[in-house]
Every structure is written in C-alpha cells, then in structure tokens.
Amino acid sequence: MKQYEAFDATELYCPRCRTARPVHRRLLLVLPTGNRSEYRCAVCGEVLGGKSDTDSSEYREILQRSGRLTG
C-alpha cells in the first residue's frame, strides 16, 4: 500500500541565514516528462535545492488551453 506520493519541503537549512528557514517552491520548467522546481529561502531568497517530478498533468493542461491537444 502506497502511503505517500511525493514530499514537498516546507523548511530547509539556509547557509546564508545559518539556520533552518521556511522555503518557497518556484516552478522553473513544465516539460512533457514532468516539472522542475527550485526551493528558495523565504527570508533571503537563496536557492536551497531543487525538485523534479513526473507529473505531466500541468503540461497537458497548457496544451489543452492553447488548442494543441484534442481529446
């Protein structure tokens, strides 16, 4: 039984602030194979990490809105 699909970070260590800080997830790329995001410190804006997923639903949604995908 699968309990978790994916995890999202809410707080990460920031080397600039020298403590754990809340993070903002910023979407970088929407690809047919999934999305690429980065985590930034909510206080100073330092990039603290990244995440790739395999959810292509956002890509299909963009194609449908643009009229390039039918069905």
PQR file with spaces between the fields and no chain letter, atoms N, CA, C, O and H, PARSE charges and radii, in Angstrom:
ATOM       1  N    MET     1       0.832   -1.177    0.000 -0.4000 1.5000
ATOM       2  CA   MET     1       0.000    0.000    0.000 -0.0000 2.0000
ATOM       3  C    MET     1       0.882    1.248    0.000  0.5500 1.7000
ATOM       4  O    MET     1       1.757    1.393    0.853 -0.5500 1.4000
ATOM       5  N    LYS     2       0.652    2.136   -0.946 -0.4000 1.5000
ATOM       6  CA   LYS     2       1.402    3.389   -1.024 -0.0000 2.0000
ATOM       7  C    LYS     2       0.801    4.412   -0.066  0.5500 1.7000
ATOM       8  O    LYS     2      -0.389    4.716   -0.147 -0.5500 1.4000
ATOM       9  H    LYS     2      -0.059    2.018   -1.638  0.4000 1.0000
ATOM      10  N    GLN     3       1.604    4.932    0.823 -0.4000 1.5000
ATOM      11  CA   GLN     3       1.100    5.928    1.761 -0.0000 2.0000
ATOM      12  C    GLN     3       1.372    7.342    1.280  0.5500 1.7000
ATOM      13  O    GLN     3       0.593    8.255    1.557 -0.5500 1.4000
ATOM      14  H    GLN     3       2.571    4.685    0.889  0.4000 1.0000
ATOM      15  N    TYR     4       2.478    7.531    0.555 -0.4000 1.5000
ATOM      16  CA   TYR     4       2.866    8.871    0.135 -0.0000 2.0000
ATOM      17  C    TYR     4       3.202    8.872   -1.350  0.5500 1.7000
ATOM      18  O    TYR     4       3.883    7.971   -1.839 -0.5500 1.4000
ATOM      19  H    TYR     4       3.111    6.790    0.330  0.4000 1.0000
ATOM      20  N    GLU     5       2.733    9.864   -2.049 -0.4000 1.5000
ATOM      21  CA   GLU     5       3.073   10.029   -3.458 -0.0000 2.0000
ATOM      22  C    GLU     5       4.359   10.842   -3.598  0.5500 1.7000
ATOM      23  O    GLU     5       5.276   10.440   -4.314 -0.5500 1.4000
ATOM      24  H    GLU     5       2.180   10.596   -1.652  0.4000 1.0000
ATOM      25  N    ALA     6       4.426   11.990   -2.912 -0.4000 1.5000
ATOM      26  CA   ALA     6       5.596   12.866   -3.016 -0.0000 2.0000
ATOM      27  C    ALA     6       5.674   13.745   -1.774  0.5500 1.7000
ATOM      28  O    ALA     6       4.679   13.970   -1.084 -0.5500 1.4000
ATOM      29  H    ALA     6       3.681   12.317   -2.330  0.4000 1.0000
ATOM      30  N    PHE     7       6.856   14.227   -1.514 -0.4000 1.5000
ATOM      31  CA   PHE     7       7.067   15.137   -0.400 -0.0000 2.0000
ATOM      32  C    PHE     7       7.450   16.512   -0.924  0.5500 1.7000
ATOM      33  O    PHE     7       8.144   16.625   -1.935 -0.5500 1.4000
ATOM      34  H    PHE     7       7.664   14.045   -2.074  0.4000 1.0000
ATOM      35  N    ASP     8       7.006   17.544   -0.248 -0.4000 1.5000
ATOM      36  CA   ASP     8       7.422   18.915   -0.534 -0.0000 2.0000
ATOM      37  C    ASP     8       8.075   19.475    0.721  0.5500 1.7000
ATOM      38  O    ASP     8       7.544   19.341    1.823 -0.5500 1.4000
ATOM      39  H    ASP     8       6.442   17.453    0.573  0.4000 1.0000
ATOM      40  N    ALA     9       9.219   20.095    0.543 -0.4000 1.5000
ATOM      41  CA   ALA     9       9.919   20.696    1.676 -0.0000 2.0000
ATOM      42  C    ALA     9       9.175   21.944    2.134  0.5500 1.7000
ATOM      43  O    ALA     9       8.689   22.718    1.309 -0.5500 1.4000
ATOM      44  H    ALA     9       9.650   20.204   -0.353  0.4000 1.0000
ATOM      45  N    THR    10       9.087   22.137    3.421 -0.4000 1.5000
ATOM      46  CA   THR    10       8.497   23.360    3.973 -0.0000 2.0000
ATOM      47  C    THR    10       9.560   24.216    4.640  0.5500 1.7000
ATOM      48  O    THR    10       9.395   25.426    4.790 -0.5500 1.4000
ATOM      49  H    THR    10       9.482   21.509    4.091  0.4000 1.0000
ATOM      50  N    GLU    11      10.655   23.573    5.040 -0.4000 1.5000
ATOM      51  CA   GLU    11      11.743   24.268    5.717 -0.0000 2.0000
ATOM      52  C    GLU    11      13.050   23.560    5.401  0.5500 1.7000
ATOM      53  O    GLU    11      13.131   22.334    5.467 -0.5500 1.4000
ATOM      54  H    GLU    11      10.788   22.589    4.918  0.4000 1.0000
ATOM      55  N    LEU    12      14.087   24.343    5.052 -0.4000 1.5000
ATOM      56  CA   LEU    12      15.409   23.794    4.761 -0.0000 2.0000
ATOM      57  C    LEU    12      16.474   24.670    5.411  0.5500 1.7000
ATOM      58  O    LEU    12      16.232   25.832    5.738 -0.5500 1.4000
ATOM      59  H    LEU    12      14.022   25.339    4.999  0.4000 1.0000
ATOM      60  N    TYR    13      17.659   24.087    5.592 -0.4000 1.5000
ATOM      61  CA   TYR    13      18.768   24.855    6.148 -0.0000 2.0000
ATOM      62  C    TYR    13      19.283   25.848    5.111  0.5500 1.7000
ATOM      63  O    TYR    13      19.542   25.477    3.966 -0.5500 1.4000
ATOM      64  H    TYR    13      17.855   23.143    5.327  0.4000 1.0000
ATOM      65  N    CYS    14      19.429   27.101    5.511 -0.4000 1.5000
ATOM      66  CA   CYS    14      19.951   28.140    4.633 -0.0000 2.0000
ATOM      67  C    CYS    14      21.371   28.502    5.093  0.5500 1.7000
ATOM      68  O    CYS    14      21.551   28.958    6.222 -0.5500 1.4000
ATOM      69  H    CYS    14      19.219   27.402    6.441  0.4000 1.0000
ATOM      70  N    PRO    15      22.377   28.306    4.233 -0.5600 1.5000
ATOM      71  CA   PRO    15      23.749   28.632    4.632  0.2800 2.0000
ATOM      72  C    PRO    15      23.971   30.136    4.801  0.5500 1.7000
ATOM      73  O    PRO    15      24.825   30.546    5.588 -0.5500 1.4000
ATOM      74  N    ARG    16      23.229   30.948    4.087 -0.4000 1.5000
ATOM      75  CA   ARG    16      23.384   32.397    4.234 -0.0000 2.0000
ATOM      76  C    ARG    16      22.811   32.873    5.580  0.5500 1.7000
ATOM      77  O    ARG    16      23.436   33.676    6.274 -0.5500 1.4000
ATOM      78  H    ARG    16      22.536   30.615    3.448  0.4000 1.0000
ATOM      79  N    CYS    17      21.629   32.378    5.941 -0.4000 1.5000
ATOM      80  CA   CYS    17      20.999   32.755    7.223 -0.0000 2.0000
ATOM      81  C    CYS    17      21.573   31.959    8.392  0.5500 1.7000
ATOM      82  O    CYS    17      21.431   32.354    9.549 -0.5500 1.4000
ATOM      83  H    CYS    17      21.121   31.726    5.378  0.4000 1.0000
ATOM      84  N    ARG    18      22.219   30.838    8.086 -0.4000 1.5000
ATOM      85  CA   ARG    18      22.836   29.939    9.070 -0.0000 2.0000
ATOM      86  C    ARG    18      21.830   29.320   10.039  0.5500 1.7000
ATOM      87  O    ARG    18      22.122   29.110   11.216 -0.5500 1.4000
ATOM      88  H    ARG    18      22.335   30.516    7.146  0.4000 1.0000
ATOM      89  N    THR    19      20.631   29.031    9.509 -0.4000 1.5000
ATOM      90  CA   THR    19      19.607   28.353   10.286 -0.0000 2.0000
ATOM      91  C    THR    19      18.559   27.787    9.324  0.5500 1.7000
ATOM      92  O    THR    19      18.541   28.132    8.142 -0.5500 1.4000
ATOM      93  H    THR    19      20.394   29.201    8.552  0.4000 1.0000
ATOM      94  N    ALA    20      17.698   26.926    9.833 -0.4000 1.5000
ATOM      95  CA   ALA    20      16.612   26.397    9.010 -0.0000 2.0000
ATOM      96  C    ALA    20      15.576   27.492    8.800  0.5500 1.7000
ATOM      97  O    ALA    20      15.195   28.186    9.744 -0.5500 1.4000
ATOM      98  H    ALA    20      17.712   26.646   10.793  0.4000 1.0000
ATOM      99  N    ARG    21      15.125   27.643    7.571 -0.4000 1.5000
ATOM     100  CA   ARG    21      14.169   28.700    7.216 -0.0000 2.0000
ATOM     101  C    ARG    21      13.028   28.112    6.383  0.5500 1.7000
ATOM     102  O    ARG    21      13.209   27.092    5.718 -0.5500 1.4000
ATOM     103  H    ARG    21      15.434   27.080    6.804  0.4000 1.0000
ATOM     104  N    PRO    22      11.857   28.747    6.417 -0.5600 1.5000
ATOM     105  CA   PRO    22      10.777   28.339    5.516  0.2800 2.0000
ATOM     106  C    PRO    22      11.209   28.566    4.076  0.5500 1.7000
ATOM     107  O    PRO    22      12.024   29.446    3.797 -0.5500 1.4000
ATOM     108  N    VAL    23      10.666   27.779    3.168 -0.4000 1.5000
ATOM     109  CA   VAL    23      11.039   27.892    1.763 -0.0000 2.0000
ATOM     110  C    VAL    23       9.815   28.161    0.896  0.5500 1.7000
ATOM     111  O    VAL    23       8.684   27.841    1.262 -0.5500 1.4000
ATOM     112  H    VAL    23      10.003   27.064    3.394  0.4000 1.0000
ATOM     113  N    HIS    24      10.075   28.759   -0.262 -0.4000 1.5000
ATOM     114  CA   HIS    24       9.078   28.935   -1.307 -0.0000 2.0000
ATOM     115  C    HIS    24       9.493   28.031   -2.458  0.5500 1.7000
ATOM     116  O    HIS    24      10.661   27.994   -2.844 -0.5500 1.4000
ATOM     117  H    HIS    24      10.994   29.019   -0.559  0.4000 1.0000
ATOM     118  N    ARG    25       8.524   27.303   -3.000 -0.4000 1.5000
ATOM     119  CA   ARG    25       8.793   26.460   -4.161 -0.0000 2.0000
ATOM     120  C    ARG    25       8.481   27.261   -5.418  0.5500 1.7000
ATOM     121  O    ARG    25       7.383   27.801   -5.555 -0.5500 1.4000
ATOM     122  H    ARG    25       7.574   27.332   -2.687  0.4000 1.0000
ATOM     123  N    ARG    26       9.432   27.340   -6.326 -0.4000 1.5000
ATOM     124  CA   ARG    26       9.292   28.124   -7.552 -0.0000 2.0000
ATOM     125  C    ARG    26       9.375   27.196   -8.753  0.5500 1.7000
ATOM     126  O    ARG    26      10.361   26.479   -8.924 -0.5500 1.4000
ATOM     127  H    ARG    26      10.324   26.902   -6.214  0.4000 1.0000
ATOM     128  N    LEU    27       8.344   27.211   -9.581 -0.4000 1.5000
ATOM     129  CA   LEU    27       8.309   26.375  -10.776 -0.0000 2.0000
ATOM     130  C    LEU    27       9.238   26.953  -11.828  0.5500 1.7000
ATOM     131  O    LEU    27       9.123   28.126  -12.184 -0.5500 1.4000
ATOM     132  H    LEU    27       7.543   27.793   -9.443  0.4000 1.0000
ATOM     133  N    LEU    28      10.163   26.134  -12.331 -0.4000 1.5000
ATOM     134  CA   LEU    28      11.125   26.574  -13.339 -0.0000 2.0000
ATOM     135  C    LEU    28      10.733   26.137  -14.741  0.5500 1.7000
ATOM     136  O    LEU    28      10.730   26.944  -15.670 -0.5500 1.4000
ATOM     137  H    LEU    28      10.256   25.181  -12.042  0.4000 1.0000
ATOM     138  N    LEU    29      10.400   24.850  -14.896 -0.4000 1.5000
ATOM     139  CA   LEU    29      10.100   24.285  -16.209 -0.0000 2.0000
ATOM     140  C    LEU    29       8.889   23.370  -16.136  0.5500 1.7000
ATOM     141  O    LEU    29       8.703   22.640  -15.164 -0.5500 1.4000
ATOM     142  H    LEU    29      10.402   24.194  -14.141  0.4000 1.0000
ATOM     143  N    VAL    30       8.073   23.421  -17.176 -0.4000 1.5000
ATOM     144  CA   VAL    30       6.982   22.467  -17.348 -0.0000 2.0000
ATOM     145  C    VAL    30       7.316   21.678  -18.609  0.5500 1.7000
ATOM     146  O    VAL    30       7.317   22.229  -19.710 -0.5500 1.4000
ATOM     147  H    VAL    30       8.224   24.015  -17.966  0.4000 1.0000
ATOM     148  N    LEU    31       7.595   20.402  -18.447 -0.4000 1.5000
ATOM     149  CA   LEU    31       8.028   19.540  -19.545 -0.0000 2.0000
ATOM     150  C    LEU    31       7.052   18.393  -19.745  0.5500 1.7000
ATOM     151  O    LEU    31       6.275   18.087  -18.841 -0.5500 1.4000
ATOM     152  H    LEU    31       7.594   19.955  -17.552  0.4000 1.0000
ATOM     153  N    PRO    32       7.072   17.747  -20.918 -0.5600 1.5000
ATOM     154  CA   PRO    32       6.189   16.591  -21.135  0.2800 2.0000
ATOM     155  C    PRO    32       6.460   15.456  -20.154  0.5500 1.7000
ATOM     156  O    PRO    32       5.568   14.658  -19.870 -0.5500 1.4000
ATOM     157  N    THR    33       7.664   15.378  -19.644 -0.4000 1.5000
ATOM     158  CA   THR    33       8.033   14.306  -18.716 -0.0000 2.0000
ATOM     159  C    THR    33       7.847   14.673  -17.257  0.5500 1.7000
ATOM     160  O    THR    33       8.009   13.817  -16.387 -0.5500 1.4000
ATOM     161  H    THR    33       8.389   16.027  -19.875  0.4000 1.0000
ATOM     162  N    GLY    34       7.510   15.927  -16.963 -0.4000 1.5000
ATOM     163  CA   GLY    34       7.307   16.364  -15.589 -0.0000 2.0000
ATOM     164  C    GLY    34       7.732   17.805  -15.390  0.5500 1.7000
ATOM     165  O    GLY    34       7.995   18.521  -16.356 -0.5500 1.4000
ATOM     166  H    GLY    34       7.378   16.622  -17.670  0.4000 1.0000
ATOM     167  N    ASN    35       7.797   18.223  -14.158 -0.4000 1.5000
ATOM     168  CA   ASN    35       8.115   19.608  -13.813 -0.0000 2.0000
ATOM     169  C    ASN    35       9.438   19.696  -13.057  0.5500 1.7000
ATOM     170  O    ASN    35       9.848   18.749  -12.387 -0.5500 1.4000
ATOM     171  H    ASN    35       7.583   17.641  -13.373  0.4000 1.0000
ATOM     172  N    ARG    36      10.087   20.830  -13.175 -0.4000 1.5000
ATOM     173  CA   ARG    36      11.324   21.105  -12.434 -0.0000 2.0000
ATOM     174  C    ARG    36      11.086   22.359  -11.611  0.5500 1.7000
ATOM     175  O    ARG    36      10.684   23.392  -12.146 -0.5500 1.4000
ATOM     176  H    ARG    36       9.754   21.599  -13.719  0.4000 1.0000
ATOM     177  N    SER    37      11.335   22.269  -10.313 -0.4000 1.5000
ATOM     178  CA   SER    37      11.140   23.381   -9.388 -0.0000 2.0000
ATOM     179  C    SER    37      12.396   23.597   -8.567  0.5500 1.7000
ATOM     180  O    SER    37      13.266   22.730   -8.498 -0.5500 1.4000
ATOM     181  H    SER    37      11.661   21.429   -9.879  0.4000 1.0000
ATOM     182  N    GLU    38      12.479   24.764   -7.944 -0.4000 1.5000
ATOM     183  CA   GLU    38      13.569   25.025   -7.007 -0.0000 2.0000
ATOM     184  C    GLU    38      12.977   25.547   -5.709  0.5500 1.7000
ATOM     185  O    GLU    38      11.898   26.137   -5.688 -0.5500 1.4000
ATOM     186  H    GLU    38      11.772   25.469   -8.000  0.4000 1.0000
ATOM     187  N    TYR    39      13.707   25.316   -4.630 -0.4000 1.5000
ATOM     188  CA   TYR    39      13.324   25.828   -3.326 -0.0000 2.0000
ATOM     189  C    TYR    39      14.204   27.022   -2.996  0.5500 1.7000
ATOM     190  O    TYR    39      15.427   26.951   -3.120 -0.5500 1.4000
ATOM     191  H    TYR    39      14.584   24.836   -4.647  0.4000 1.0000
ATOM     192  N    ARG    40      13.578   28.128   -2.571 -0.4000 1.5000
ATOM     193  CA   ARG    40      14.300   29.336   -2.176 -0.0000 2.0000
ATOM     194  C    ARG    40      13.960   29.693   -0.743  0.5500 1.7000
ATOM     195  O    ARG    40      12.834   29.489   -0.287 -0.5500 1.4000
ATOM     196  H    ARG    40      12.584   28.185   -2.469  0.4000 1.0000
ATOM     197  N    CYS    41      14.939   30.227   -0.040 -0.4000 1.5000
ATOM     198  CA   CYS    41      14.753   30.688    1.331 -0.0000 2.0000
ATOM     199  C    CYS    41      13.721   31.817    1.326  0.5500 1.7000
ATOM     200  O    CYS    41      13.828   32.751    0.532 -0.5500 1.4000
ATOM     201  H    CYS    41      15.854   30.393   -0.410  0.4000 1.0000
ATOM     202  N    ALA    42      12.736   31.735    2.195 -0.4000 1.5000
ATOM     203  CA   ALA    42      11.683   32.747    2.268 -0.0000 2.0000
ATOM     204  C    ALA    42      12.187   34.058    2.865  0.5500 1.7000
ATOM     205  O    ALA    42      11.525   35.088    2.732 -0.5500 1.4000
ATOM     206  H    ALA    42      12.649   30.976    2.840  0.4000 1.0000
ATOM     207  N    VAL    43      13.341   34.038    3.517 -0.4000 1.5000
ATOM     208  CA   VAL    43      13.878   35.239    4.160 -0.0000 2.0000
ATOM     209  C    VAL    43      14.853   35.979    3.246  0.5500 1.7000
ATOM     210  O    VAL    43      14.696   37.178    3.018 -0.5500 1.4000
ATOM     211  H    VAL    43      13.879   33.201    3.625  0.4000 1.0000
ATOM     212  N    CYS    44      15.865   35.270    2.717 -0.4000 1.5000
ATOM     213  CA   CYS    44      16.915   35.952    1.944 -0.0000 2.0000
ATOM     214  C    CYS    44      16.862   35.652    0.446  0.5500 1.7000
ATOM     215  O    CYS    44      17.520   36.344   -0.332 -0.5500 1.4000
ATOM     216  H    CYS    44      15.993   34.295    2.902  0.4000 1.0000
ATOM     217  N    GLY    45      16.104   34.646    0.020 -0.4000 1.5000
ATOM     218  CA   GLY    45      15.984   34.331   -1.397 -0.0000 2.0000
ATOM     219  C    GLY    45      17.035   33.385   -1.946  0.5500 1.7000
ATOM     220  O    GLY    45      17.029   33.103   -3.144 -0.5500 1.4000
ATOM     221  H    GLY    45      15.570   34.085    0.652  0.4000 1.0000
ATOM     222  N    GLU    46      17.930   32.890   -1.120 -0.4000 1.5000
ATOM     223  CA   GLU    46      18.971   31.956   -1.542 -0.0000 2.0000
ATOM     224  C    GLU    46      18.348   30.658   -2.066  0.5500 1.7000
ATOM     225  O    GLU    46      17.400   30.144   -1.471 -0.5500 1.4000
ATOM     226  H    GLU    46      17.935   33.120   -0.147  0.4000 1.0000
ATOM     227  N    VAL    47      18.873   30.126   -3.176 -0.4000 1.5000
ATOM     228  CA   VAL    47      18.414   28.836   -3.696 -0.0000 2.0000
ATOM     229  C    VAL    47      18.951   27.743   -2.783  0.5500 1.7000
ATOM     230  O    VAL    47      20.159   27.646   -2.564 -0.5500 1.4000
ATOM     231  H    VAL    47      19.643   30.544   -3.659  0.4000 1.0000
ATOM     232  N    LEU    48      18.044   26.913   -2.245 -0.4000 1.5000
ATOM     233  CA   LEU    48      18.441   25.899   -1.279 -0.0000 2.0000
ATOM     234  C    LEU    48      18.351   24.477   -1.814  0.5500 1.7000
ATOM     235  O    LEU    48      18.853   23.546   -1.184 -0.5500 1.4000
ATOM     236  H    LEU    48      17.063   26.992   -2.422  0.4000 1.0000
ATOM     237  N    GLY    49      17.724   24.302   -2.956 -0.4000 1.5000
ATOM     238  CA   GLY    49      17.609   22.966   -3.519 -0.0000 2.0000
ATOM     239  C    GLY    49      16.635   22.950   -4.669  0.5500 1.7000
ATOM     240  O    GLY    49      16.104   23.986   -5.070 -0.5500 1.4000
ATOM     241  H    GLY    49      17.316   25.058   -3.468  0.4000 1.0000
ATOM     242  N    GLY    50      16.404   21.756   -5.200 -0.4000 1.5000
ATOM     243  CA   GLY    50      15.500   21.615   -6.329 -0.0000 2.0000
ATOM     244  C    GLY    50      14.716   20.334   -6.247  0.5500 1.7000
ATOM     245  O    GLY    50      14.969   19.472   -5.405 -0.5500 1.4000
ATOM     246  H    GLY    50      16.835   20.914   -4.875  0.4000 1.0000
ATOM     247  N    LYS    51      13.748   20.227   -7.150 -0.4000 1.5000
ATOM     248  CA   LYS    51      12.905   19.041   -7.172 -0.0000 2.0000
ATOM     249  C    LYS    51      12.424   18.806   -8.596  0.5500 1.7000
ATOM     250  O    LYS    51      12.055   19.743   -9.304 -0.5500 1.4000
ATOM     251  H    LYS    51      13.542   20.926   -7.835  0.4000 1.0000
ATOM     252  N    SER    52      12.433   17.548   -9.002 -0.4000 1.5000
ATOM     253  CA   SER    52      11.858   17.137  -10.278 -0.0000 2.0000
ATOM     254  C    SER    52      10.743   16.153   -9.979  0.5500 1.7000
ATOM     255  O    SER    52      10.877   15.310   -9.091 -0.5500 1.4000
ATOM     256  H    SER    52      12.733   16.787   -8.427  0.4000 1.0000
ATOM     257  N    ASP    53       9.648   16.253  -10.712 -0.4000 1.5000
ATOM     258  CA   ASP    53       8.594   15.270  -10.553 -0.0000 2.0000
ATOM     259  C    ASP    53       8.202   14.730  -11.921  0.5500 1.7000
ATOM     260  O    ASP    53       8.644   15.247  -12.946 -0.5500 1.4000
ATOM     261  H    ASP    53       9.540   16.937  -11.433  0.4000 1.0000
ATOM     262  N    THR    54       7.383   13.705  -11.939 -0.4000 1.5000
ATOM     263  CA   THR    54       6.979   13.070  -13.191 -0.0000 2.0000
ATOM     264  C    THR    54       5.511   13.318  -13.504  0.5500 1.7000
ATOM     265  O    THR    54       4.921   12.595  -14.307 -0.5500 1.4000
ATOM     266  H    THR    54       7.023   13.284  -11.106  0.4000 1.0000
ATOM     267  N    ASP    55       4.920   14.319  -12.888 -0.4000 1.5000
ATOM     268  CA   ASP    55       3.521   14.660  -13.125 -0.0000 2.0000
ATOM     269  C    ASP    55       3.415   15.542  -14.364  0.5500 1.7000
ATOM     270  O    ASP    55       3.812   16.707  -14.337 -0.5500 1.4000
ATOM     271  H    ASP    55       5.400   14.906  -12.235  0.4000 1.0000
ATOM     272  N    SER    56       2.881   14.987  -15.449 -0.4000 1.5000
ATOM     273  CA   SER    56       2.778   15.740  -16.695 -0.0000 2.0000
ATOM     274  C    SER    56       1.406   16.386  -16.883  0.5500 1.7000
ATOM     275  O    SER    56       1.106   16.879  -17.970 -0.5500 1.4000
ATOM     276  H    SER    56       2.558   14.041  -15.471  0.4000 1.0000
ATOM     277  N    SER    57       0.572   16.393  -15.850 -0.4000 1.5000
ATOM     278  CA   SER    57      -0.781   16.943  -15.975 -0.0000 2.0000
ATOM     279  C    SER    57      -0.761   18.440  -16.280  0.5500 1.7000
ATOM     280  O    SER    57      -1.606   18.924  -17.033 -0.5500 1.4000
ATOM     281  H    SER    57       0.816   15.993  -14.966  0.4000 1.0000
ATOM     282  N    GLU    58       0.175   19.167  -15.717 -0.4000 1.5000
ATOM     283  CA   GLU    58       0.259   20.607  -15.979 -0.0000 2.0000
ATOM     284  C    GLU    58       0.632   20.875  -17.440  0.5500 1.7000
ATOM     285  O    GLU    58       0.129   21.823  -18.044 -0.5500 1.4000
ATOM     286  H    GLU    58       0.861   18.773  -15.106  0.4000 1.0000
ATOM     287  N    TYR    59       1.497   20.060  -17.998 -0.4000 1.5000
ATOM     288  CA   TYR    59       1.884   20.191  -19.407 -0.0000 2.0000
ATOM     289  C    TYR    59       0.676   19.940  -20.315  0.5500 1.7000
ATOM     290  O    TYR    59       0.429   20.705  -21.248 -0.5500 1.4000
ATOM     291  H    TYR    59       1.906   19.291  -17.507  0.4000 1.0000
ATOM     292  N    ARG    60      -0.078   18.861  -20.038 -0.4000 1.5000
ATOM     293  CA   ARG    60      -1.272   18.557  -20.839 -0.0000 2.0000
ATOM     294  C    ARG    60      -2.310   19.668  -20.721  0.5500 1.7000
ATOM     295  O    ARG    60      -2.980   20.001  -21.698 -0.5500 1.4000
ATOM     296  H    ARG    60       0.124   18.240  -19.280  0.4000 1.0000
ATOM     297  N    GLU    61      -2.444   20.237  -19.534 -0.4000 1.5000
ATOM     298  CA   GLU    61      -3.389   21.339  -19.318 -0.0000 2.0000
ATOM     299  C    GLU    61      -3.013   22.564  -20.158  0.5500 1.7000
ATOM     300  O    GLU    61      -3.894   23.215  -20.721 -0.5500 1.4000
ATOM     301  H    GLU    61      -1.900   19.967  -18.739  0.4000 1.0000
ATOM     302  N    ILE    62      -1.742   22.879  -20.248 -0.4000 1.5000
ATOM     303  CA   ILE    62      -1.279   24.008  -21.067 -0.0000 2.0000
ATOM     304  C    ILE    62      -1.579   23.749  -22.540  0.5500 1.7000
ATOM     305  O    ILE    62      -2.024   24.650  -23.250 -0.5500 1.4000
ATOM     306  H    ILE    62      -1.027   22.350  -19.791  0.4000 1.0000
ATOM     307  N    LEU    63      -1.339   22.524  -23.002 -0.4000 1.5000
ATOM     308  CA   LEU    63      -1.629   22.184  -24.395 -0.0000 2.0000
ATOM     309  C    LEU    63      -3.118   22.287  -24.700  0.5500 1.7000
ATOM     310  O    LEU    63      -3.505   22.772  -25.763 -0.5500 1.4000
ATOM     311  H    LEU    63      -0.978   21.791  -22.425  0.4000 1.0000
ATOM     312  N    GLN    64      -3.949   21.836  -23.775 -0.4000 1.5000
ATOM     313  CA   GLN    64      -5.393   21.920  -23.982 -0.0000 2.0000
ATOM     314  C    GLN    64      -5.853   23.370  -24.065  0.5500 1.7000
ATOM     315  O    GLN    64      -6.683   23.700  -24.912 -0.5500 1.4000
ATOM     316  H    GLN    64      -3.636   21.442  -22.911  0.4000 1.0000
ATOM     317  N    ARG    65      -5.341   24.231  -23.217 -0.4000 1.5000
ATOM     318  CA   ARG    65      -5.721   25.647  -23.228 -0.0000 2.0000
ATOM     319  C    ARG    65      -5.277   26.319  -24.516  0.5500 1.7000
ATOM     320  O    ARG    65      -5.948   27.229  -25.002 -0.5500 1.4000
ATOM     321  H    ARG    65      -4.666   23.963  -22.529  0.4000 1.0000
ATOM     322  N    SER    66      -4.163   25.887  -25.072 -0.4000 1.5000
ATOM     323  CA   SER    66      -3.663   26.518  -26.298 -0.0000 2.0000
ATOM     324  C    SER    66      -4.312   25.926  -27.552  0.5500 1.7000
ATOM     325  O    SER    66      -4.090   26.426  -28.655 -0.5500 1.4000
ATOM     326  H    SER    66      -3.617   25.148  -24.677  0.4000 1.0000
ATOM     327  N    GLY    67      -5.113   24.863  -27.394 -0.4000 1.5000
ATOM     328  CA   GLY    67      -5.782   24.239  -28.525 -0.0000 2.0000
ATOM     329  C    GLY    67      -4.916   23.247  -29.272  0.5500 1.7000
ATOM     330  O    GLY    67      -5.306   22.794  -30.348 -0.5500 1.4000
ATOM     331  H    GLY    67      -5.293   24.457  -26.499  0.4000 1.0000
ATOM     332  N    ARG    68      -3.766   22.894  -28.749 -0.4000 1.5000
ATOM     333  CA   ARG    68      -2.848   21.966  -29.433 -0.0000 2.0000
ATOM     334  C    ARG    68      -3.112   20.510  -29.095  0.5500 1.7000
ATOM     335  O    ARG    68      -2.587   19.609  -29.751 -0.5500 1.4000
ATOM     336  H    ARG    68      -3.449   23.262  -27.875  0.4000 1.0000
ATOM     337  N    LEU    69      -3.920   20.279  -28.078 -0.4000 1.5000
ATOM     338  CA   LEU    69      -4.211   18.910  -27.683 -0.0000 2.0000
ATOM     339  C    LEU    69      -5.717   18.704  -27.781  0.5500 1.7000
ATOM     340  O    LEU    69      -6.487   19.489  -27.229 -0.5500 1.4000
ATOM     341  H    LEU    69      -4.346   21.010  -27.545  0.4000 1.0000
ATOM     342  N    THR    70      -6.132   17.678  -28.464 -0.4000 1.5000
ATOM     343  CA   THR    70      -7.547   17.375  -28.587 -0.0000 2.0000
ATOM     344  C    THR    70      -7.823   16.037  -27.936  0.5500 1.7000
ATOM     345  O    THR    70      -6.964   15.156  -27.899 -0.5500 1.4000
ATOM     346  H    THR    70      -5.506   17.040  -28.912  0.4000 1.0000
ATOM     347  N    GLY    71      -9.026   15.899  -27.427 -0.4000 1.5000
ATOM     348  CA   GLY    71      -9.410   14.627  -26.855 -0.0000 2.0000
ATOM     349  C    GLY    71      -9.410   14.578  -25.416  0.5500 1.7000
ATOM     350  O    GLY    71      -9.722   13.540  -24.833 -0.5500 1.4000
ATOM     351  H    GLY    71      -9.724   16.615  -27.457  0.4000 1.0000
